[in-house]
Amino acid sequence: MKLLSAFIYPVKSMRPVQVDALTLDAQGLVGDRRWMVVDASNRFVTLRSTPALVRLQPALLPGGLRLDDGSTTLDVATPARGAPRRAVTVWKDTFDALDAGDEVAAWLSTRLGLPCRLVSFAEDARRAVDPAYARNALTTFTDGYPLLIANEASLDALNAVLEVPLTMDRFRPNLVVRAETAWREDEWKQLTIDALRFDAVKPCARCVAITTDQRTGARSAGQRPLTTLTRLHSMPGRGPIFGMNLVHRSEGTLAVGADVLAE
């Protein structure tokens, strides 16, 4: 297999940035979900509850971030080490993050229709992956794992039974490959890409997020394609599955076009 495409998501649940190469540090992909929107209770805000997030395009800048709503942009500086801290919550994990300030909070609150703030992952924060699936592994503001890989053959299988075909962006992967068969990724245990090692730790259970158009934020009628995926490819106790969560066991850089060895 080859690595066909790669994506980072600078702000959790906003639009992706397609890249030619990815760099991995101890906590995951550099530039990937190191920023996040939180509500008035400092709990994570995602496209599940706030699909308007996908109408915002982030771009990484030296020393910060640019947000674009299609008509206006706002540049945000990465908070300094001594910036105000917030104890933020992602699912059951609570840890410190750095507040990005009042200007971007007001900008986002207007566009998302709820009081919210933008936070940056603190350099000294440590968020562990669920030890039931992987030990000695860290992540940032992801839902739970540093990377997600998706298989184009599985998307083909799903599209074959959908009235309206989907593009891969609905599933928000970091890495895209084409395996020899659909759903082959469910069986992977380890991957090697550009000499970097990854553990395949948990098939990715899907939710209402995949019913969301990744450009407009509009939701599909009748929760399609989630209902279709549920019928086509589910696992007992986990529900509909698409993609595989990965934990990296190496640091370094990998490039699109690299060979992908799956075991």
C-alpha positions in Angstrom: 0.0 0.0 0.0 0.9 3.6 -0.4 0.0 6.6 1.8 -2.3 8.4 -0.6 -3.1 11.6 1.3 -2.6 13.1 4.7 -4.5 15.7 6.8 -4.2 17.6 10.0 -6.9 19.4 11.9 -5.4 22.4 13.6 -8.6 23.2 15.6 -10.7 20.3 16.8 -13.8 19.9 14.6 -12.9 22.7 12.2 -12.0 22.0 8.6 -8.8 20.0 7.8 -5.6 21.1 6.1 -4.2 18.7 3.5 -0.4 18.3 3.8 2.3 16.5 1.9 4.1 15.4 5.0 3.4 14.8 8.7 5.7 15.2 11.7 5.2 13.2 14.9 6.4 14.2 18.3 5.7 12.5 21.7 2.1 13.7 21.8 1.1 13.0 18.2 0.9 14.9 14.9 2.5 18.3 15.1 -0.1 20.9 14.3 -3.0 18.5 14.7 -5.7 19.3 17.2 -3.4 21.4 19.4 -6.3 24.0 19.5 -9.8 23.5 20.7 -13.1 25.4 21.4 -14.6 25.0 24.9 -17.9 26.1 26.2 -18.7 28.1 29.3 -18.0 25.0 31.5 -14.6 24.5 29.8 -15.9 21.3 28.1 -14.9 20.5 24.5 -17.2 21.8 21.7 -17.3 19.6 18.6 -19.3 19.3 15.4 -21.5 16.7 17.1 -23.3 19.4 18.9 -22.1 22.5 16.9 -21.9 21.6 13.2 -21.2 25.3 12.4 -17.6 24.5 13.4 -16.9 22.9 10.0 -17.7 26.2 8.3 -14.5 27.6 9.8 -11.1 27.1 8.1 -8.0 27.2 10.3 -4.4 27.7 9.0 -1.3 27.4 10.9 1.0 30.5 11.0 4.4 30.9 12.6 3.6 31.6 16.2 -0.1 31.1 15.9 -3.2 30.4 13.9 -5.5 32.1 11.3 -9.3 31.5 11.4 -11.4 32.2 8.3 -15.2 32.2 8.2 -15.3 32.8 4.4 -15.7 36.5 4.7 -13.4 37.6 7.5 -10.2 36.3 9.1 -8.7 36.5 12.5 -5.1 35.9 13.5 -4.5 34.4 16.9 -1.1 34.2 18.6 -0.2 31.0 20.4 -0.6 31.7 24.1 2.6 32.3 26.0 3.7 29.9 28.7 2.3 32.2 31.4 -1.1 32.7 29.8 -4.2 32.1 31.8 -4.9 28.4 32.2 -8.2 26.5 32.1 -8.9 23.0 33.3 -10.6 21.7 30.1 -12.5 18.4 29.7 -12.5 16.1 26.7 -14.8 13.2 27.4 -13.7 11.9 30.8 -10.2 13.6 30.7 -9.6 16.9 32.5 -6.3 18.7 32.0 -4.8 22.2 31.7 -4.9 24.2 28.5 -3.9 27.8 27.7 -6.6 30.5 27.0 -6.2 32.3 23.7 -7.8 35.5 24.8 -11.0 37.6 24.7 -10.8 38.7 21.0 -11.0 35.2 19.5 -13.5 34.1 22.2 -15.9 36.9 21.0 -15.2 36.1 17.3 -16.0 32.4 17.8 -19.0 33.0 20.1 -20.7 35.2 17.4 -20.1 32.6 14.7 -21.0 29.5 16.7 -24.0 31.0 18.5 -22.8 30.1 22.0 -20.5 31.5 24.7 -17.1 29.8 24.0 -13.4 30.2 24.2 -10.4 29.0 22.2 -7.6 27.1 24.1 -4.2 25.8 23.1 -2.7 22.6 24.3 -0.1 23.4 27.0 3.4 22.2 26.4 3.6 20.7 29.9 0.2 19.0 29.7 0.1 15.2 29.5 -3.0 13.4 28.3 -2.7 9.6 28.2 -4.5 7.4 25.7 -7.0 5.0 27.3 -4.7 2.3 28.9 -7.3 -0.4 28.1 -6.2 0.0 24.5 -2.6 1.3 24.5 -0.1 1.9 27.2 2.7 4.5 27.3 1.0 6.6 24.7 0.0 10.3 24.7 -2.4 12.4 22.7 -3.7 16.0 22.6 -7.3 17.3 22.0 -8.2 14.3 19.8 -11.2 12.2 20.8 -8.8 9.6 22.2 -6.0 8.6 19.9 -3.2 10.4 18.1 -4.0 9.3 14.5 -6.8 7.9 12.4 -6.2 5.9 9.2 -9.0 5.2 6.6 -9.2 2.8 3.7 -10.5 4.0 0.3 -11.7 0.5 -0.5 -14.0 0.7 2.6 -15.4 4.0 1.4 -16.1 2.4 -2.0 -18.0 -0.4 -0.3 -20.1 2.1 1.6 -20.7 4.3 -1.4 -21.9 1.2 -3.3 -25.0 1.1 -1.1 -25.6 4.8 -0.6 -27.9 6.9 -2.8 -25.6 9.8 -2.6 -21.8 8.9 -2.5 -19.6 10.4 0.2 -16.1 11.8 0.0 -13.5 10.7 2.6 -13.7 14.1 4.4 -16.8 12.9 6.2 -14.6 10.5 8.2 -11.9 13.1 9.1 -8.9 10.8 8.8 -5.3 11.8 9.2 -4.0 9.1 6.8 -5.7 7.6 3.7 -4.6 4.4 2.0 -6.2 1.9 -0.4 -6.0 -1.7 1.0 -6.6 -4.8 -1.1 -10.2 -5.2 0.3 -12.8 -3.2 2.1 -12.6 -3.4 5.9 -9.2 -4.9 5.8 -8.1 -2.2 8.3 -10.2 -3.9 11.1 -7.6 -6.7 11.2 -4.4 -4.6 11.4 -2.2 -4.8 14.5 0.8 -2.8 13.4 1.8 -0.5 10.6 5.2 0.8 9.3 5.2 4.0 7.3 8.5 5.7 6.3 10.2 3.6 8.9 7.9 4.9 11.6 6.0 2.3 13.7 2.4 2.5 14.7 0.1 0.2 16.7 -3.4 -0.2 15.4 -5.3 -0.1 18.7 -9.0 0.3 18.2 -11.5 0.3 15.2 -13.1 3.7 15.0 -16.8 3.7 16.1 -18.8 6.3 14.3 -21.5 8.8 15.4 -23.7 11.7 14.1 -20.5 13.5 13.0 -20.5 11.6 9.7 -24.0 12.9 8.8 -22.5 16.4 8.7 -21.5 18.0 5.4 -17.9 19.1 6.0 -18.3 22.4 4.0 -21.7 23.6 5.1 -22.4 22.0 8.4 -25.8 20.7 7.1 -27.0 17.4 8.5 -28.3 14.6 6.3 -31.9 13.6 6.5 -32.7 10.5 8.6 -29.2 10.3 9.9 -27.9 8.8 6.7 -25.1 7.7 6.1 -24.8 6.6 9.8 -27.8 4.3 9.5 -26.5 2.7 6.4 -23.0 2.2 7.9 -24.6 0.7 10.9 -26.3 -2.0 8.7 -23.3 -2.5 6.6 -20.4 -2.7 9.0 -20.9 -2.8 12.8 -19.1 -4.5 15.6 -20.9 -6.0 18.7 -20.7 -3.5 21.5 -19.1 -0.8 19.4 -21.6 0.1 16.7 -20.8 1.3 13.2 -17.1 1.2 12.3 -15.1 3.1 9.8 -11.3 3.4 10.1 -8.7 2.4 12.6 -7.2 4.5 15.5 -3.4 4.4 15.7 -0.8 5.1 18.4 2.6 6.0 17.1 5.7 4.3 18.5 8.2 6.4 16.7 8.8 10.1 16.3 9.8 11.7 12.9 8.4 12.6 9.6 6.4 10.6 7.0 5.5 11.7 3.5 2.6 11.2 1.2 3.6 8.5 -1.3 5.4 6.4 1.3 5.0 2.6 1.4 2.6 1.4 4.1 3.3 -2.1 5.5 0.4 -3.5 7.5 0.7 -6.5 9.8 
